[in-house]
Amino acid sequence: MVTSVQISSRASKAKEVIAPSRIAVPKQDLSDELFRLTQRLQTSLELEQILEIFFQHIQQHVSIGGMVYTTPCNQHIKLGRPNIHHVDYQLSRQSNDGDDGLGGIVFSRAKRFAEQELILIESFLGPLIYPLRNALMYREALAAAMCDPLTKTGNRAAMSNALQREIQLANRYHQPLSMMVIDIDHFKAVNDNYGHAAGDDVICSVAKAITTVCRETDLTFRFGGEEFVVLLNKTDAAGARVIAERVRRYIAGLSTKTEQHDIAVTASIGTAELNQDDDSVSLFERADSALYKAKQQGRNQVVSYDLVDDVQRSLLGM
Ligand SMILES: Nc1nc2c(ncn2[C@@H]2O[C@H](COP(=O)(O)OP(=O)(O)OP(=O)(O)O)[C@@H](O)[C@H]2O)c(=O)[nH]1
């Protein structure tokens, strides 16, 4: 198996040799340094940590202002301070199975890099390849464990994590937080009439509808079979009701095309706003009880727990 570090471009080629302060590393010392770096990189599987170790290590030998790593999914991780002179590397691992893209790294600083410095940087990139690949794989595995495979929204485990975090943030910054619980109406009939595969398609369309209507910062999870939970940060009860109504209408106007049929469904939605005494369980219970009410009252509607007064709640058994 061959590993390679490919250099895509050097945006800052040194035409003159700048006297670099810390690049005179004798051959034996360099191999010791590479060995030390390899050992340090092996201490973590966390991408951010690995990059931090790498950045700290390389700075001991080459003066670098900033480093930006871009993952193969185009996510940027920035360390230090970016500056005008930069050198870009595309990283990949060549194996018998083909080329494994590992993203790109940009190093930058205020003055040009000297050729010798670039050679040194390239030497240090070698030991980064395998730890980087392992960290990316670890990241992918973690993401897959939190993802619903059918709809690609978060799963229940992800919801539980996110809910704790969002409640903490809302309390710390005194910001409202609301929850929507969305359930497709009479979904059993969809499966019975059109088959389970068509039912799956409908679930995917509804998931897509929810993420289309909601903001990017809203967090959507598939809570169960045909039930979704959306966390609406910085959104109070009135705002949640508006969004829920928009989602309900959008779903009611949808038509899921399968090979033989166009399937239309509706959904019922319950919403609740976080209050001072709430924890994740009580918030969910209130949104879920509002959903239950929406089902009871005829489906294809939104019930907001907070916008129903106490008298109505007790009359409705909420
Ligand atoms: N196709 C498909 N069906 C699922 C999945 N998960 C759960 N279901 C089905 O979803 C249906 C849920 O039905 P019920 O909970 O009785 O509710 P409903 O028919 O939607 O009726 P209401 O919620 O009362 O409006 C059941 O038939 C489950 O088998 C899934 O991943 N794919």
Ligand as a Chemical Component Dictionary entry (heavy atoms), coordinates in Angstrom:
data_LIG
# 
_chem_comp.id                   LIG 
_chem_comp.type                 NON-POLYMER 
_chem_comp.pdbx_formal_charge   0 
_chem_comp.three_letter_code    LIG 
# 
loop_
_chem_comp_atom.comp_id 
_chem_comp_atom.atom_id 
_chem_comp_atom.alt_atom_id 
_chem_comp_atom.type_symbol 
_chem_comp_atom.charge 
_chem_comp_atom.model_Cartn_x 
_chem_comp_atom.model_Cartn_y 
_chem_comp_atom.model_Cartn_z 
_chem_comp_atom.pdbx_ordinal 
LIG N1  N1  N 0 -43.037 2.320  5.889  1  
LIG C1  C1  C 0 -42.732 2.455  7.167  2  
LIG N2  N2  N 0 -43.670 2.350  8.102  3  
LIG C2  C2  C 0 -43.351 2.509  9.388  4  
LIG C3  C3  C 0 -42.015 2.758  9.777  5  
LIG N3  N3  N 0 -42.008 2.869  11.122 6  
LIG C4  C4  C 0 -43.265 2.699  11.563 7  
LIG N4  N4  N 0 -44.104 2.486  10.530 8  
LIG C5  C5  C 0 -45.527 2.252  10.531 9  
LIG O1  O1  O 0 -46.206 3.443  10.913 10 
LIG C6  C6  C 0 -47.509 3.072  11.345 11 
LIG C7  C7  C 0 -47.893 3.937  12.517 12 
LIG O2  O2  O 0 -49.218 3.708  12.740 13 
LIG P1  P1  P 0 -50.005 4.204  14.009 14 
LIG O3  O3  O 0 -49.035 4.535  15.119 15 
LIG O4  O4  O 0 -51.087 3.252  14.303 16 
LIG O5  O5  O 0 -50.592 5.571  13.621 17 
LIG P2  P2  P 0 -51.246 6.130  12.305 18 
LIG O6  O6  O 0 -51.806 5.087  11.402 19 
LIG O7  O7  O 0 -50.246 7.075  11.698 20 
LIG O8  O8  O 0 -52.456 6.947  12.877 21 
LIG P3  P3  P 0 -52.432 8.306  13.661 22 
LIG O9  O9  O 0 -51.029 8.578  14.115 23 
LIG O10 O10 O 0 -53.343 8.098  14.811 24 
LIG O11 O11 O 0 -52.927 9.339  12.732 25 
LIG C8  C8  C 0 -47.463 1.598  11.686 26 
LIG O12 O12 O 0 -48.200 0.904  10.712 27 
LIG C9  C9  C 0 -45.987 1.240  11.554 28 
LIG O13 O13 O 0 -45.784 -0.068 11.059 29 
LIG C10 C10 C 0 -41.026 2.844  8.761  30 
LIG O14 O14 O 0 -39.836 3.057  8.986  31 
LIG N5  N5  N 0 -41.418 2.688  7.478  32 
# 
loop_
_chem_comp_bond.comp_id 
_chem_comp_bond.atom_id_1 
_chem_comp_bond.atom_id_2 
_chem_comp_bond.value_order 
_chem_comp_bond.pdbx_ordinal 
LIG N1  C1  SING 1  
LIG C1  N2  DOUB 2  
LIG C1  N5  SING 3  
LIG N2  C2  SING 4  
LIG C2  C3  DOUB 5  
LIG C2  N4  SING 6  
LIG C3  N3  SING 7  
LIG C3  C10 SING 8  
LIG N3  C4  DOUB 9  
LIG C4  N4  SING 10 
LIG N4  C5  SING 11 
LIG C5  O1  SING 12 
LIG C5  C9  SING 13 
LIG O1  C6  SING 14 
LIG C6  C7  SING 15 
LIG C6  C8  SING 16 
LIG C7  O2  SING 17 
LIG O2  P1  SING 18 
LIG P1  O3  DOUB 19 
LIG P1  O4  SING 20 
LIG P1  O5  SING 21 
LIG O5  P2  SING 22 
LIG P2  O6  DOUB 23 
LIG P2  O7  SING 24 
LIG P2  O8  SING 25 
LIG O8  P3  SING 26 
LIG P3  O9  DOUB 27 
LIG P3  O10 SING 28 
LIG P3  O11 SING 29 
LIG C8  O12 SING 30 
LIG C8  C9  SING 31 
LIG C9  O13 SING 32 
LIG C10 O14 DOUB 33 
LIG C10 N5  SING 34 
# 
